[in-house]
Amino acid sequence: MKVLLLVPKRYGFHHTFKEMFTYMGGEIHTIDYHHLVKGWQDQINTQAFRLPDKWRLKWESYYFERINKFYIEEYNRLKPDLVLSTTAN
């Protein structure tokens, strides 16, 4: 069974899920978008709520489209049987 974890590696339950599915004989793939995003982009996104709506919406469109495109490409490449995802909050 191929398992795709869309979970930041810094989250404690990432390791729990990884160990659990490895014990069950699963092939585990973890995708953490933080390696895709540069530090300055993450900082802008953290403060984007302060921008005027016009700029904030353009920024969010660029930022989240890039991350989602990466996720879709990886999903299509790996073709997992099971996908687990968390929110970024």
N, CA and C atoms as a LAMMPS dump frame, in Angstrom:
ITEM: TIMESTEP
0
ITEM: NUMBER OF ATOMS
267
ITEM: BOX BOUNDS ff ff ff
-5.0000000000000000e+02 5.0000000000000000e+02
-5.0000000000000000e+02 5.0000000000000000e+02
-5.0000000000000000e+02 5.0000000000000000e+02
ITEM: ATOMS id mol type element x y z
1 1 1 N 0.84 -1.168 0
2 1 2 C 0 0 0
3 1 3 C 0.888 1.236 0
4 2 1 N 0.644 2.147 -0.929
5 2 2 C 1.359 3.42 -0.972
6 2 3 C 0.571 4.445 -0.184
7 3 1 N 1.266 5.125 0.721
8 3 2 C 0.639 6.15 1.559
9 3 3 C 1.352 7.473 1.312
10 4 1 N 0.569 8.495 1.022
11 4 2 C 1.107 9.83 0.811
12 4 3 C 0.689 10.697 1.99
13 5 1 N 1.674 11.225 2.707
14 5 2 C 1.416 12.104 3.837
15 5 3 C 1.695 13.544 3.419
16 6 1 N 0.662 14.351 3.385
17 6 2 C 0.821 15.778 3.105
18 6 3 C 0.816 16.489 4.456
19 7 1 N 1.882 16.224 5.202
20 7 2 C 1.994 16.677 6.59
21 7 3 C 3.39 17.25 6.795
22 8 1 N 3.502 18.449 7.372
23 8 2 C 4.842 18.954 7.682
24 8 3 C 5.581 17.996 8.616
25 9 1 N 6.829 17.743 8.317
26 9 2 C 7.622 16.793 9.103
27 9 3 C 7.837 17.249 10.531
28 10 1 N 7.659 18.524 10.792
29 10 2 C 7.868 19.034 12.148
30 10 3 C 6.713 18.685 13.083
31 11 1 N 5.587 18.233 12.534
32 11 2 C 4.445 17.842 13.36
33 11 3 C 4.718 16.476 13.979
34 12 1 N 4.434 16.337 15.256
35 12 2 C 4.689 15.089 15.965
36 12 3 C 3.915 13.911 15.407
37 13 1 N 2.675 14.144 14.977
38 13 2 C 1.896 13.013 14.486
39 13 3 C 2.362 12.532 13.12
40 14 1 N 3.217 13.308 12.444
41 14 2 C 3.812 12.817 11.192
42 14 3 C 4.572 11.532 11.47
43 15 1 N 5.369 11.547 12.527
44 15 2 C 6.178 10.381 12.873
45 15 3 C 5.298 9.215 13.308
46 16 1 N 4.208 9.514 13.994
47 16 2 C 3.28 8.463 14.42
48 16 3 C 2.66 7.775 13.217
49 17 1 N 2.158 8.569 12.273
50 17 2 C 1.564 7.986 11.061
51 17 3 C 2.603 7.202 10.257
52 18 1 N 3.781 7.769 10.134
53 18 2 C 4.834 7.111 9.367
54 18 3 C 5.196 5.761 9.985
55 19 1 N 5.387 5.727 11.294
56 19 2 C 5.716 4.471 11.969
57 19 3 C 4.575 3.455 11.857
58 20 1 N 3.349 3.933 12.009
59 20 2 C 2.198 3.041 11.96
60 20 3 C 2.066 2.385 10.583
61 21 1 N 2.145 3.189 9.524
62 21 2 C 2 2.624 8.181
63 21 3 C 3.223 1.804 7.764
64 22 1 N 4.388 2.15 8.257
65 22 2 C 5.58 1.342 7.986
66 22 3 C 5.43 -0.027 8.653
67 23 1 N 4.937 -0.041 9.882
68 23 2 C 4.702 -1.293 10.607
69 23 3 C 3.702 -2.177 9.854
70 24 1 N 2.725 -1.546 9.207
71 24 2 C 1.708 -2.286 8.453
72 24 3 C 2.209 -2.685 7.06
73 25 1 N 3.454 -2.364 6.741
74 25 2 C 4.032 -2.748 5.463
75 25 3 C 3.805 -1.745 4.351
76 26 1 N 3.421 -0.547 4.704
77 26 2 C 3.152 0.477 3.701
78 26 3 C 4.413 1.14 3.178
79 27 1 N 4.298 1.656 1.984
80 27 2 C 5.361 2.449 1.37
81 27 3 C 4.99 3.91 1.612
82 28 1 N 5.744 4.6 2.447
83 28 2 C 5.387 5.938 2.914
84 28 3 C 6.126 7.009 2.113
85 29 1 N 5.372 8.008 1.677
86 29 2 C 5.939 9.177 0.999
87 29 3 C 5.423 10.406 1.723
88 30 1 N 6.334 11.256 2.15
89 30 2 C 5.947 12.486 2.835
90 30 3 C 6.274 13.666 1.946
91 31 1 N 5.305 14.56 1.81
92 31 2 C 5.531 15.784 1.053
93 31 3 C 5.279 16.95 1.991
94 32 1 N 6.302 17.746 2.19
95 32 2 C 6.231 18.925 3.042
96 32 3 C 6.513 20.133 2.152
97 33 1 N 5.517 20.984 1.978
98 33 2 C 5.679 22.103 1.05
99 33 3 C 6.734 23.112 1.519
100 34 1 N 7.183 23.041 2.766
101 34 2 C 8.144 24.016 3.272
102 34 3 C 9.48 23.98 2.521
103 35 1 N 9.83 22.844 1.92
104 35 2 C 11.074 22.828 1.148
105 35 3 C 10.895 23.503 -0.209
106 36 1 N 9.636 23.657 -0.637
107 36 2 C 9.334 24.309 -1.91
108 36 3 C 9.329 25.831 -1.77
109 37 1 N 8.92 26.311 -0.625
110 37 2 C 8.74 27.736 -0.379
111 37 3 C 10.022 28.325 0.205
112 38 1 N 10.448 29.43 -0.362
113 38 2 C 11.634 30.12 0.151
114 38 3 C 11.261 30.868 1.434
115 39 1 N 12.24 31.164 2.251
116 39 2 C 12.007 31.838 3.526
117 39 3 C 11.278 33.161 3.387
118 40 1 N 11.665 33.957 2.4
119 40 2 C 11.024 35.265 2.225
120 40 3 C 9.571 35.106 1.789
121 41 1 N 9.271 34.039 1.024
122 41 2 C 7.893 33.806 0.604
123 41 3 C 7.025 33.413 1.802
124 42 1 N 7.578 32.616 2.678
125 42 2 C 6.849 32.213 3.877
126 42 3 C 6.59 33.422 4.78
127 43 1 N 7.569 34.307 4.88
128 43 2 C 7.403 35.512 5.69
129 43 3 C 6.326 36.427 5.113
130 44 1 N 6.327 36.582 3.794
131 44 2 C 5.287 37.403 3.157
132 44 3 C 3.919 36.786 3.398
133 45 1 N 3.825 35.471 3.242
134 45 2 C 2.536 34.826 3.424
135 45 3 C 2.038 34.972 4.864
136 46 1 N 2.945 34.935 5.82
137 46 2 C 2.574 35.096 7.223
138 46 3 C 1.966 36.477 7.477
139 47 1 N 2.456 37.477 6.776
140 47 2 C 1.986 38.85 6.984
141 47 3 C 1.018 39.334 5.903
142 48 1 N 0.637 38.481 4.984
143 48 2 C -0.191 38.885 3.845
144 48 3 C -1.544 39.445 4.268
145 49 1 N -2.046 39.027 5.424
146 49 2 C -3.344 39.525 5.867
147 49 3 C -3.321 41.037 6.092
148 50 1 N -2.143 41.618 6.234
149 50 2 C -2.005 43.062 6.454
150 50 3 C -2.062 43.855 5.15
151 51 1 N -1.899 43.187 4.033
152 51 2 C -1.896 43.868 2.742
153 51 3 C -3.304 44.272 2.335
154 52 1 N -3.409 45.283 1.466
155 52 2 C -4.731 45.596 0.908
156 52 3 C -5.273 44.363 0.174
157 53 1 N -6.585 44.217 0.153
158 53 2 C -7.208 43.032 -0.434
159 53 3 C -6.713 42.731 -1.842
160 54 1 N -6.557 43.746 -2.661
161 54 2 C -6.121 43.539 -4.047
162 54 3 C -4.766 42.822 -4.092
163 55 1 N -3.817 43.276 -3.307
164 55 2 C -2.476 42.676 -3.296
165 55 3 C -2.486 41.329 -2.6
166 56 1 N -3.226 41.249 -1.485
167 56 2 C -3.295 40.001 -0.729
168 56 3 C -3.861 38.876 -1.58
169 57 1 N -4.922 39.155 -2.329
170 57 2 C -5.536 38.128 -3.17
171 57 3 C -4.599 37.682 -4.292
172 58 1 N -3.864 38.619 -4.863
173 58 2 C -2.889 38.25 -5.908
174 58 3 C -1.787 37.374 -5.317
175 59 1 N -1.317 37.771 -4.128
176 59 2 C -0.259 36.996 -3.48
177 59 3 C -0.755 35.59 -3.158
178 60 1 N -1.911 35.482 -2.528
179 60 2 C -2.448 34.18 -2.143
180 60 3 C -2.69 33.303 -3.364
181 61 1 N -3.15 33.902 -4.444
182 61 2 C -3.369 33.144 -5.675
183 61 3 C -2.054 32.535 -6.161
184 62 1 N -0.994 33.326 -6.194
185 62 2 C 0.325 32.848 -6.62
186 62 3 C 0.847 31.776 -5.669
187 63 1 N 0.823 32.07 -4.377
188 63 2 C 1.427 31.211 -3.362
189 63 3 C 0.745 29.848 -3.298
190 64 1 N -0.573 29.853 -3.155
191 64 2 C -1.295 28.591 -3.002
192 64 3 C -1.398 27.805 -4.31
193 65 1 N -1.439 28.506 -5.432
194 65 2 C -1.445 27.806 -6.723
195 65 3 C -0.144 27.034 -6.917
196 66 1 N 0.957 27.635 -6.515
197 66 2 C 2.266 26.977 -6.639
198 66 3 C 2.327 25.715 -5.771
199 67 1 N 1.869 25.823 -4.533
200 67 2 C 1.88 24.68 -3.624
201 67 3 C 0.932 23.588 -4.117
202 68 1 N -0.272 23.976 -4.51
203 68 2 C -1.247 22.988 -4.985
204 68 3 C -0.776 22.285 -6.255
205 69 1 N -0.144 23.025 -7.15
206 69 2 C 0.387 22.422 -8.374
207 69 3 C 1.438 21.367 -8.027
208 70 1 N 2.296 21.679 -7.063
209 70 2 C 3.316 20.745 -6.618
210 70 3 C 2.681 19.482 -6.035
211 71 1 N 1.666 19.656 -5.183
212 71 2 C 0.962 18.515 -4.593
213 71 3 C 0.334 17.629 -5.674
214 72 1 N -0.31 18.233 -6.644
215 72 2 C -0.971 17.463 -7.711
216 72 3 C 0.061 16.703 -8.544
217 73 1 N 1.181 17.343 -8.857
218 73 2 C 2.239 16.669 -9.617
219 73 3 C 2.77 15.46 -8.856
220 74 1 N 3.001 15.629 -7.567
221 74 2 C 3.507 14.523 -6.754
222 74 3 C 2.467 13.409 -6.622
223 75 1 N 1.217 13.774 -6.466
224 75 2 C 0.149 12.771 -6.383
225 75 3 C 0.095 11.954 -7.68
226 76 1 N 0.122 12.628 -8.81
227 76 2 C 0.081 11.938 -10.103
228 76 3 C 1.319 11.074 -10.33
229 77 1 N 2.452 11.512 -9.837
230 77 2 C 3.69 10.732 -9.994
231 77 3 C 3.669 9.484 -9.117
232 78 1 N 3.227 9.626 -7.869
233 78 2 C 3.27 8.509 -6.92
234 78 3 C 2.082 7.56 -7.025
235 79 1 N 0.916 8.084 -7.408
236 79 2 C -0.319 7.296 -7.478
237 79 3 C -0.556 6.504 -6.18
238 80 1 N -0.725 7.22 -5.063
239 80 2 C -0.885 6.545 -3.766
240 80 3 C -2.256 5.895 -3.615
241 81 1 N -2.324 4.919 -2.709
242 81 2 C -3.591 4.271 -2.369
243 81 3 C -4.328 5.058 -1.291
244 82 1 N -3.576 5.771 -0.464
245 82 2 C -4.151 6.499 0.661
246 82 3 C -3.423 7.838 0.798
247 83 1 N -4.181 8.913 1.028
248 83 2 C -3.609 10.239 1.225
249 83 3 C -4.111 10.805 2.543
250 84 1 N -3.179 11.266 3.385
251 84 2 C -3.519 11.939 4.632
252 84 3 C -2.973 13.359 4.556
253 85 1 N -3.809 14.319 4.911
254 85 2 C -3.423 15.723 4.822
255 85 3 C -3.806 16.451 6.088
256 86 1 N -3.072 17.53 6.39
257 86 2 C -3.405 18.402 7.508
258 86 3 C -3.454 19.838 7.01
259 87 1 N -4.018 20.688 7.819
260 87 2 C -3.995 22.1 7.495
261 87 3 C -2.677 22.684 7.96
262 88 1 N -2.347 23.837 7.452
263 88 2 C -1.057 24.46 7.763
264 88 3 C -1.099 25.258 9.057
265 89 1 N -2.197 25.292 9.759
266 89 2 C -2.295 26.112 10.968
267 89 3 C -1.665 25.417 12.124
